[in-house]
Amino acid sequence: MNGNKWADIIARNKCIIEEKVEEGFYPRKEWEKIWGLATAETLRRIKKLVDAGIMETKKFQVKKSYQSTYPTPHYKLVK
């Protein structure tokens, strides 16, 4: 395969879209740092806050590796 064909294949597969995360939304790892808790306790706290309506959750397409994006849950405290 010549260089132009490879460039075309790469261009077609670059349709992976990364979403801009809305202000105030943070992934679980950020909440771990903010609260200074371990993963398990952070997940428990997030679940309780979401169930109580104090925190909301949204999934954003976030780039995790070179060309892969994944729907990653982000959380925000409701004012």
Stockholm file with secondary structure:
# STOCKHOLM 1.0

chainA/1-79         MNGNKWADIIARNKCIIEEKVEEGFYPRKEWEKIWGLATAETLRRIKKLVDAGIMETKKFQVKKSYQSTYPTPHYKLVK
#=GR chainA/1-79 SS CCHHHHHHHHHHTCCCCCCCCCTTCEEHHHHHHHHTCCHHHHHHHHHHHHHTTSEEEEEEEEECSSSCEEEEEEEEECC
#=GC SS_cons        CCHHHHHHHHHHTCCCCCCCCCTTCEEHHHHHHHHTCCHHHHHHHHHHHHHTTSEEEEEEEEECSSSCEEEEEEEEECC
//
